Amino acid sequence: MAFEHFDVLIMGAGLSGIDAAYHLQKLCPKKTYVILEQRQRIGGTWDLFRYPGVRSDSDMFTMGYSFRPWTNTKAMAPGEDIRAYVTDTARNEGIDRHIRFSHRVLRAAWSSRDAAWTVHAVHQTPDGRDVPVILTCNFLFSCAGYYRYQAGYTPEFPDLNRFTGRVVHPHAWPEDLDFSDKRVIVIGSGATAVTLLPAMARTARHVTMLQRSPTYIISMPEQDAIANRLFRILPATWAYRLSRWKNIGFMIYVYQLAQRFPNFTKNGLIKKAQEQLGPGYDVATHFTPRYNPWEQRLCLVPNGDLFKAIKAGRASVATGLIERFTEKGIRLQSGEELEADIVVTATGLVLQAFGGAGLEVDGRRVDLGNTLAYKGVMVSNVPNLASVFGYTNASWTLKADLICAYVCRLLNVMDRKGARQVTPRNRDEQPVAPFVQKFTPGYIQRSLASWPKQGAKFPWRVYQNYLRDLISLKWSPVHNHALEFSNPAEVTLKPAPDGSRRQLA
Ligand SMILES: Cc1cc2nc3c(=O)[nH]c(=O)nc-3n(C[C@H](O)[C@H](O)[C@H](O)COP(=O)(O)OP(=O)(O)OC[C@H]3O[C@@H](n4cnc5c(N)ncnc54)[C@H](O)[C@@H]3O)c2cc1C
């Protein structure tokens, strides 16, 4: 049976999926492609998360696409502005016509005989039915993000069901949630909790951020004064390019400083927090993490909004372990009791590779935990497959842009060589580290065993460094000893007894 066929099938219409489609249209204009998106809208993360204050915590000059200037004056932007930027890009470039919404990829099976993937998806129709859909493609490009969309992570909290107030997870924010004049506890200390605290404190009676242990938090101006000046005097493309490079340079500088001089950086960050909160505030308990800067993502707060809310008494931080929930709130192991009308569990995500789709190569299930990542893009011994995983220490899009352009170069090299298959072959490299290294948030650590590993040397290393990736993905030749270009084995066609043509392998 013949199925609808595309040269490239992209999974996901988030920031990366639109990036991938843009690059394909520009660099491989003859390739046919389709995007399968499980949701009903473009935007991925920036469409899913609707909690109060949702925003970027990296600057939009590096989180925007290399090919489309971010012209909004806010460098740290609200979620809805990012969603509009991604959606407008898709519309302006005619990418939206290629998206099939409500299509969830369940599994993909590679056949070396056909040099093609058979992709099994399910289409949720407007009347709620799940209709199976099968497509084939030569190259599968996963832009499905890095976490499970269906639900976030919530630890087992003892006696949660005794609590008489409302419990919500930022992953599924209820549109009707009215928190004005309510007492709110936000459990967590990551970017989401740090965003929620000042946003909810504007109308809530009081917001408490309840954390097991502190995170590094630093205030940044919401607007980038230098970038805004550049936009006033230069054409937008130039102003954007310069602002992007300025911020890439700054990010690399801060990250390297933290790696080489962790104590110096740590003391600097803690001192800044103390200055914002005043001399009497217990920064040692609430704002002094147990790890070194950048072992977890640094949380940026625009114009110090979190510190201001705490200083004004509208919000506070409690640091301690939860013993159990009570009817009225939460009891800590220290004996302290916190009362609340609403508890927000900003406790993280569940990591998921390839959008949870199962992969098979010639009838064999791919166990990703036993593979090596090739340049952080492909997977050892799996042909014609790539995926986007951005930086943990810088803007996601910087790497997404590099990966999308790299995949197009790879497709063009395959065409020039007349090869229908390309497979990273690991001959002697041993796994030495997880896919993400020196990065310790719980939600990352919980799931890394089932992700591809990285080796000790190029091209089996996964860099968290834009300059190294420029060399690896943009400036190095596509062809190297680890990539095998090939074609399906020759087949002989012989008539079947019923007269039809039958293939013999
Ligand atoms: C709350 C939050 C804040 C963040 N803030 C920042 C930030 O400030 N800076 C930064 O650089 N990064 C940030 N990130 C990381 C963020 O995920 C990236 O910035 C970026 O949005 C990732 O884009 P993506 O398209 O790769 O993935 P996603 O945005 O996750 O999009 C993936 C898309 O694939 C679809 N999909 C998934 N599985 C399937 C399937 N099986 N079949 C079909 N479709 C599927 C999803 O529905 C979704 O539309 C943040 C993440 C979160 C959760």
PDBQT file of the ligand as one rigid body, heavy atoms in Angstrom, charges set to zero:
ROOT
HETATM    1  C1  LIG A 601       8.614  27.528  30.971  1.00  0.00    +0.000 C 
HETATM    2  C2  LIG A 601       9.782  27.496  30.042  1.00  0.00    +0.000 A 
HETATM    3  C3  LIG A 601      10.555  28.640  29.836  1.00  0.00    +0.000 A 
HETATM    4  C4  LIG A 601      11.639  28.604  28.968  1.00  0.00    +0.000 A 
HETATM    5  N1  LIG A 601      12.390  29.731  28.799  1.00  0.00    +0.000 NA
HETATM    6  C5  LIG A 601      13.426  29.707  27.950  1.00  0.00    +0.000 A 
HETATM    7  C6  LIG A 601      14.211  30.878  27.725  1.00  0.00    +0.000 A 
HETATM    8  O1  LIG A 601      13.988  31.927  28.286  1.00  0.00    +0.000 OA
HETATM    9  N2  LIG A 601      15.241  30.794  26.855  1.00  0.00    +0.000 N 
HETATM   10  C7  LIG A 601      15.527  29.640  26.193  1.00  0.00    +0.000 A 
HETATM   11  O2  LIG A 601      16.468  29.633  25.414  1.00  0.00    +0.000 OA
HETATM   12  N3  LIG A 601      14.810  28.526  26.394  1.00  0.00    +0.000 NA
HETATM   13  C8  LIG A 601      13.774  28.533  27.236  1.00  0.00    +0.000 A 
HETATM   14  N4  LIG A 601      13.041  27.397  27.425  1.00  0.00    +0.000 N 
HETATM   15  C9  LIG A 601      13.344  26.196  26.649  1.00  0.00    +0.000 C 
HETATM   16  C10 LIG A 601      12.312  26.172  25.489  1.00  0.00    +0.000 C 
HETATM   17  O3  LIG A 601      11.670  24.980  25.474  1.00  0.00    +0.000 OA
HETATM   18  C11 LIG A 601      12.947  26.599  24.197  1.00  0.00    +0.000 C 
HETATM   19  O4  LIG A 601      13.220  27.966  24.257  1.00  0.00    +0.000 OA
HETATM   20  C12 LIG A 601      12.089  26.428  22.936  1.00  0.00    +0.000 C 
HETATM   21  O5  LIG A 601      10.792  26.889  23.113  1.00  0.00    +0.000 OA
HETATM   22  C13 LIG A 601      12.103  24.995  22.484  1.00  0.00    +0.000 C 
HETATM   23  O6  LIG A 601      11.515  24.991  21.221  1.00  0.00    +0.000 OA
HETATM   24  P1  LIG A 601      11.256  23.620  20.481  1.00  0.00    +0.000 P 
HETATM   25  O7  LIG A 601      10.453  23.948  19.276  1.00  0.00    +0.000 OA
HETATM   26  O8  LIG A 601      12.532  22.910  20.295  1.00  0.00    +0.000 OA
HETATM   27  O9  LIG A 601      10.416  22.768  21.512  1.00  0.00    +0.000 OA
HETATM   28  P2  LIG A 601       8.936  23.046  22.053  1.00  0.00    +0.000 P 
HETATM   29  O10 LIG A 601       8.696  24.481  22.302  1.00  0.00    +0.000 OA
HETATM   30  O11 LIG A 601       8.754  22.134  23.199  1.00  0.00    +0.000 OA
HETATM   31  O12 LIG A 601       8.020  22.598  20.852  1.00  0.00    +0.000 OA
HETATM   32  C14 LIG A 601       7.910  21.245  20.496  1.00  0.00    +0.000 C 
HETATM   33  C15 LIG A 601       6.677  21.049  19.647  1.00  0.00    +0.000 C 
HETATM   34  O13 LIG A 601       6.617  19.689  19.249  1.00  0.00    +0.000 OA
HETATM   35  C16 LIG A 601       5.319  19.184  19.452  1.00  0.00    +0.000 C 
HETATM   36  N5  LIG A 601       5.424  17.739  19.701  1.00  0.00    +0.000 N 
HETATM   37  C17 LIG A 601       6.028  17.112  20.734  1.00  0.00    +0.000 A 
HETATM   38  N6  LIG A 601       5.924  15.776  20.624  1.00  0.00    +0.000 NA
HETATM   39  C18 LIG A 601       5.233  15.553  19.473  1.00  0.00    +0.000 A 
HETATM   40  C19 LIG A 601       4.799  14.371  18.822  1.00  0.00    +0.000 A 
HETATM   41  N7  LIG A 601       5.060  13.145  19.319  1.00  0.00    +0.000 N 
HETATM   42  N8  LIG A 601       4.111  14.502  17.663  1.00  0.00    +0.000 NA
HETATM   43  C20 LIG A 601       3.834  15.720  17.136  1.00  0.00    +0.000 A 
HETATM   44  N9  LIG A 601       4.213  16.881  17.734  1.00  0.00    +0.000 NA
HETATM   45  C21 LIG A 601       4.908  16.793  18.878  1.00  0.00    +0.000 A 
HETATM   46  C22 LIG A 601       4.811  19.945  20.659  1.00  0.00    +0.000 C 
HETATM   47  O14 LIG A 601       3.402  19.947  20.729  1.00  0.00    +0.000 OA
HETATM   48  C23 LIG A 601       5.392  21.333  20.409  1.00  0.00    +0.000 C 
HETATM   49  O15 LIG A 601       4.547  22.135  19.653  1.00  0.00    +0.000 OA
HETATM   50  C24 LIG A 601      11.962  27.399  28.291  1.00  0.00    +0.000 A 
HETATM   51  C25 LIG A 601      11.194  26.257  28.523  1.00  0.00    +0.000 A 
HETATM   52  C26 LIG A 601      10.133  26.296  29.384  1.00  0.00    +0.000 A 
HETATM   53  C27 LIG A 601       9.336  25.043  29.606  1.00  0.00    +0.000 C 
ENDROOT
TORSDOF 0
